[in-house]
């Protein structure tokens, strides 16, 4: 499990998601001073729900390492959701006035990239296993003759 590169990509995604869970999205000026707003406190609880879904899918992809196809699909799905989160943050960045966004705003994009690299690694592993299976079957068939 740990020797495969896609596992490392998924671990990087897990770390980025954990940073998003406990980090602040932006600071906004209030009469009392600057107030930090976390990703859980954004305009609606929908972003927090998406963040929880992405975290669950990445951890599930880490756990099902024996099923390469399922791991690949989970990585792609969580990457697509993370890309949607990035688009939502970009929309908020361009429509809101006043808040100062932090550099962690690009983390969903990095999560998407890391998940797509993990899916690519799973796909390459699957192709390698299938080609080895074909070679074994061909050898088995030639021995029968």
ZADO-880043 format. One record per atom (N, C-alpha, C, O): x, y, z. Coordinates in steps of 0.05 Angstrom, whole numbers, padded with zeros to 5 digits, always signed. Layout:
XYZ ...
//
This chain:
+00017-00024+00000 +00000+00000+00000 +00017+00025+00000 +00014+00042-00017 +00036+00028+00019 +00052+00052+00021 +00073+00056-00001 +00083+00078-00004 +00079+00034-00015 +00100+00036-00035 +00089+00048-00061 +00104+00054-00080 +00063+00050-00064 +00051+00060-00089 +00050+00091-00087 +00043+00102-00067 +00056+00103-00110 +00057+00133-00111 +00030+00145-00107 +00028+00167-00096 +00009+00132-00116 -00018+00143-00113 -00026+00145-00083 -00042+00163-00076 -00015+00128-00066 -00021+00130-00038 -00008+00156-00027 -00020+00169-00010 +00016+00163-00036 +00028+00188-00027 +00012+00212-00036 +00009+00231-00022 +00002+00211-00061 -00014+00233-00071 -00040+00236-00054 -00048+00258-00048 -00052+00213-00047 -00076+00214-00031 -00070+00224-00003 -00086+00238+00010 -00047+00218+00008 -00039+00228+00034 -00034+00259+00033 -00041+00273+00052 -00023+00268+00011 -00020+00297+00008 -00047+00310+00007 -00051+00331+00019 -00066+00298-00007 -00093+00309-00008 -00106+00309+00020 -00120+00328+00027 -00101+00288+00035 -00112+00286+00062 -00101+00309+00079 -00116+00321+00095 -00075+00314+00077 -00063+00336+00092 -00075+00363+00084 -00079+00380+00102 -00079+00367+00059 -00091+00392+00050 -00119+00396+00059 -00127+00418+00066 -00135+00374+00059 -00162+00376+00069 -00162+00382+00099 -00179+00397+00108 -00144+00369+00114 -00143+00374+00142 -00135+00404+00148 -00145+00416+00166 -00117+00414+00131 -00110+00443+00134 -00134+00460+00128 -00138+00481+00142 -00150+00453+00108 -00174+00469+00102 -00194+00467+00125 -00208+00487+00132 -00196+00444+00137 -00216+00440+00159 -00210+00458+00183 -00228+00468+00196 -00184+00462+00188 -00177+00477+00212 -00166+00505+00206 -00158+00519+00224 -00165+00512+00180 -00153+00538+00173 -00174+00560+00170 -00198+00554+00172 -00165+00584+00165 -00183+00606+00160 -00183+00613+00130 -00163+00612+00117 -00207+00620+00120 -00210+00626+00092 -00202+00655+00086 -00186+00660+00068 -00212+00673+00102 -00206+00701+00097 -00210+00717+00122 -00222+00707+00142 -00200+00741+00122 -00205+00760+00144 -00221+00783+00133 -00217+00792+00111 -00239+00792+00150 -00256+00814+00142 -00255+00835+00164 -00254+00829+00187 -00256+00860+00155 -00255+00882+00174 -00283+00887+00186 -00302+00889+00172 -00283+00888+00212 -00308+00894+00227 -00302+00919+00244 -00279+00927+00247 -00323+00930+00256 -00318+00953+00274 -00300+00946+00297 -00286+00964+00308 -00300+00921+00306 -00283+00913+00328 -00255+00907+00319 -00237+00906+00336 -00250+00904+00294 -00223+00898+00283 -00226+00876+00262 -00247+00872+00251 -00204+00863+00256 -00204+00842+00236 -00215+00816+00248 -00207+00808+00270 -00233+00804+00234 -00245+00779+00243 -00239+00757+00223 -00243+00760+00199 -00229+00734+00233 -00222+00711+00215 -00247+00694+00211 -00262+00689+00230 -00251+00686+00187 -00273+00668+00180 -00262+00642+00170 -00246+00642+00151 -00270+00620+00183 -00259+00594+00175 -00276+00583+00151 -00297+00594+00144 -00266+00561+00140 -00280+00549+00118 -00307+00537+00126 -00325+00535+00109 -00310+00530+00151 -00335+00520+00161 -00356+00542+00164 -00380+00537+00165 -00347+00567+00167 -00365+00590+00171 -00371+00606+00146 -00381+00628+00148 -00366+00595+00123 -00372+00610+00099 -00402+00614+00096 -00417+00605+00113 -00410+00628+00076 -00438+00638+00073 -00459+00617+00079 -00480+00623+00090 -00454+00592+00071 -00474+00571+00077 -00459+00547+00086 -00435+00544+00082 -00472+00529+00100 -00459+00504+00110 -00452+00485+00087 -00440+00464+00092 -00460+00492+00063 -00455+00474+00040 -00426+00469+00035 -00418+00447+00028 -00409+00489+00039 -00380+00486+00034 -00368+00467+00055 -00351+00450+00048 -00377+00468+00080 -00368+00450+00100 -00376+00421+00094 -00361+00402+00099 -00400+00418+00083 -00410+00391+00076 -00393+00380+00053 -00385+00357+00054 -00387+00397+00033 -00370+00388+00011 -00342+00381+00021 -00330+00362+00011 -00332+00396+00040 -00306+00391+00051 -00306+00364+00066 -00286+00349+00064 -00327+00358+00080 -00329+00333+00094 -00332+00309+00074 -00321+00288+00079 -00347+00314+00052 -00349+00293+00032 -00323+00287+00019 -00316+00264+00014 -00308+00308+00012 -00281+00304+00000 -00263+00289+00019 -00249+00271+00011 -00263+00297+00044 -00246+00283+00064 -00254+00253+00066 -00237+00236+00067 -00280+00248+00067 -00289+00220+00069 -00281+00204+00044 -00272+00181+00047 -00284+00215+00021 -00277+00201-00004 -00247+00195-00006 -00239+00174-00015 -00231+00214+00003 -00202+00210+00002 -00193+00189+00022 -00177+00171+00015 -00204+00189+00046 -00198+00169+00066 -00208+00142+00057 -00194+00121+00061 -00231+00141+00045 -00241+00116+00034 -00224+00105+00011 -00219+00081+00009 -00214+00123-00005 -00195+00115-00027 -00169+00104-00015 -00157+00086-00026 -00160+00115+00007 -00136+00105+00020 -00141+00077+00032 -00123+00060+00032 -00165+00072+00041 -00171+00046+00054 -00175+00024+00034 -00168+00001+00039 -00186+00029+00010 -00192+00009-00009 -00170+00005-00030 -00175+00004-00054 -00145+00005-00020 -00122+00003-00038 -00120-00023-00053 -00106-00024-00073 -00134-00044-00045 -00133-00069-00060 -00151-00068-00085 -00146-00084-00103 -00170-00051-00086 -00187-00048-00109 -00179-00023-00124 -00187-00001-00118 -00162-00027-00144 -00151-00004-00159 -00172+00012-00173 -00171+00037-00174 -00191-00002-00185 -00213+00012-00200 -00229+00030-00182 -00235+00053-00188 -00237+00019-00159 -00253+00035-00140 -00237+00058-00129 -00247+00080-00126 -00211+00054-00123 -00194+00075-00114 -00191+00097-00135 -00192+00121-00128 -00189+00089-00160 -00187+00109-00181 -00213+00125-00183 -00212+00150-00186 -00235+00112-00182 -00261+00126-00184 -00265+00145-00161 -00276+00167-00164 -00258+00136-00136 -00261+00154-00113 -00243+00178-00115 -00251+00200-00107 -00219+00174-00125 -00200+00197-00128 -00210+00217-00148 -00209+00241-00144 -00221+00207-00170 -00232+00225-00191 -00256+00240-00180 -00259+00264-00185 -00274+00226-00166 -00298+00239-00155 -00291+00260-00135 -00302+00282-00135 -00272+00254-00117 -00264+00274-00097 -00250+00297-00111 -00252+00320-00101 -00235+00292-00132 -00222+00314-00147 -00242+00332-00160 -00238+00356-00161 -00263+00320-00171 -00284+00337-00184 -00298+00354-00164 -00304+00378-00169 -00304+00343-00141 -00317+00358-00120 -00298+00381-00110 -00307+00403-00105 -00272+00374-00107 -00253+00395-00098 -00251+00417-00119 -00247+00440-00112 -00253+00410-00145 -00252+00431-00166 -00277+00448-00164 -00275+00472-00168 -00300+00436-00157 -00324+00452-00152 -00321+00471-00129 -00331+00494-00129 -00308+00461-00108 -00302+00479-00085 -00284+00502-00092 -00288+00524-00083 -00264+00497-00110 -00246+00518-00119 -00261+00539-00135 -00257+00563-00133 -00279+00529-00152 -00295+00548-00168 -00313+00565-00151 -00317+00589-00156 -00324+00553-00130 -00341+00568-00111 -00324+00590-00097 -00333+00612-00093 -00300+00582-00088 -00282+00601-00075 -00274+00624-00094 -00272+00647-00086 -00270+00617-00119 -00263+00638-00139 -00286+00657-00143 -00283+00681-00145 -00310+00646-00144 -00334+00663-00146 -00336+00682-00122 -00342+00705-00125 -00332+00671-00098 -00333+00687-00074 -00311+00709-00075 -00316+00732-00067 -00288+00702-00084 -00265+00721-00085 -00272+00745-00103 -00266+00768-00097 -00284+00739-00126 -00290+00761-00145 -00315+00776-00139 -00319+00798-00150 -00333+00765-00123 -00358+00779-00118 -00359+00794-00091 -00373+00813-00088 -00343+00784-00072 -00343+00797-00045 -00325+00821-00045 -00304+00821-00058 -00333+00841-00030 -00316+00865-00028 -00306+00867+00001 -00322+00864+00020 -00281+00872+00004 -00271+00877+00031 -00254+00854+00043 -00234+00860+00056 -00262+00829+00040 -00246+00808+00054 -00218+00805+00041 -00214+00808+00017 -00200+00797+00058 -00173+00791+00050 -00169+00761+00051 -00168+00750+00073 -00169+00748+00028 -00167+00719+00027 -00139+00710+00034 -00119+00724+00028 -00136+00687+00046 -00110+00675+00052 -00101+00657+00030 -00117+00651+00011 -00076+00649+00030 -00064+00633+00009 -00075+00604+00009 -00071+00590-00010 -00089+00596+00030 -00101+00569+00031 -00125+00566+00012 -00136+00545+00010 -00133+00588+00000 -00155+00587-00019 -00149+00570-00043 -00167+00559-00056 -00124+00566-00050 -00116+00550-00073 -00114+00520-00066 -00109+00504-00083 -00118+00513-00041 -00116+00485-00033 -00135+00466-00047 -00127+00444-00054 -00161+00474-00052 -00178+00456-00067 -00167+00449-00095 -00171+00427-00105 -00154+00468-00107 -00142+00463-00133 -00119+00443-00131 -00115+00425-00147 -00103+00446-00110 -00081+00427-00105 -00092+00399-00098 -00080+00379-00105 -00114+00398-00083 -00127+00373-00077 -00136+00359-00103 -00132+00335-00106 -00148+00375-00121 -00157+00364-00146 -00134+00353-00162 -00135+00331-00173 -00112+00368-00164 -00088+00359-00178 -00077+00334-00166 -00070+00316-00181 -00075+00333-00140 -00064+00310-00127 -00081+00285-00131 -00071+00263-00135 -00108+00289-00130 -00126+00266-00134 -00125+00256-00163 -00126+00232-00168 -00122+00274-00182 -00120+00266-00210 -00094+00251-00215 -00093+00232-00230 -00072+00259-00202 -00047+00244-00204 -00049+00216-00192 -00038+00197-00202 -00064+00215-00169 -00068+00189-00157 -00085+00171-00175 -00079+00147-00177 -00105+00182-00188 -00122+00166-00206 -00105+00157-00230 -00109+00134-00240 -00088+00174-00239 -00070+00166-00262 -00052+00143-00253 -00047+00125-00269 -00041+00144-00229 -00025+00122-00219 -00040+00096-00217 -00030+00075-00223 -00065+00098-00207 -00082+00074-00206 -00087+00063-00234 -00087+00038-00237 -00092+00081-00253 -00097+00072-00280 -00072+00057-00292 -00075+00037-00305 -00049+00069-00287 -00025+00056-00297 -00020+00029-00284 -00011+00010-00297 -00025+00027-00258 -00023+00001-00244 -00042-00019-00256 -00035-00042-00260 -00067-00011-00261 -00087-00029-00272 -00078-00038-00300 -00081-00062-00307 -00068-00021-00317 -00058-00029-00343 -00035-00049-00341 -00034-00068-00356 -00017-00045-00322 +00005-00063-00318 -00004-00090-00309 +00006-00111-00318 -00024-00091-00291 -00035-00117-00282 -00049-00131-00304 -00046-00155-00307 -00064-00116-00320 -00078-00129-00343 -00059-00140-00364 -00064-00161-00375 -00037-00125-00369 -00018-00135-00389 -00003-00160-00378 +00002-00178-00393 +00003-00160-00352 +00015-00184-00340 -00004-00208-00341 +00005-00230-00345 -00029-00203-00337 -00049-00224-00338 -00051-00236-00366 -00053-00260-00370 -00050-00218-00387 -00051-00228-00414 -00026-00244-00421 -00029-00265-00435 -00003-00236-00411 +00021-00252-00416 +00019-00279-00403 +00027-00299-00415 +00009-00280-00378 +00006-00305-00364 -00014-00323-00379 -00009-00347-00382 -00036-00312-00388 -00055-00328-00403 -00044-00339-00429 -00049-00361-00437 -00028-00323-00443 -00016-00331-00468 +00004-00354-00463 +00005-00373-00478 +00020-00351-00441 +00039-00373-00434 +00024-00398-00427 +00032-00420-00435 +00002-00395-00412 -00013-00418-00404 -00025-00432-00428 -00026-00457-00430 -00035-00416-00447 -00047-00427-00472 -00025-00441-00489 -00031-00461-00501 -00001-00430-00490 +00020-00442-00506 +00030-00468-00494 +00039-00486-00508 +00029-00471-00468 +00037-00496-00455 +00018-00518-00460 +00026-00542-00461 -00007-00512-00464 -00027-00533-00470 -00023-00546-00497 -00029-00569-00501 -00012-00531-00516 -00008-00541-00543 +00015-00559-00545 +00021-00569-00567 
//
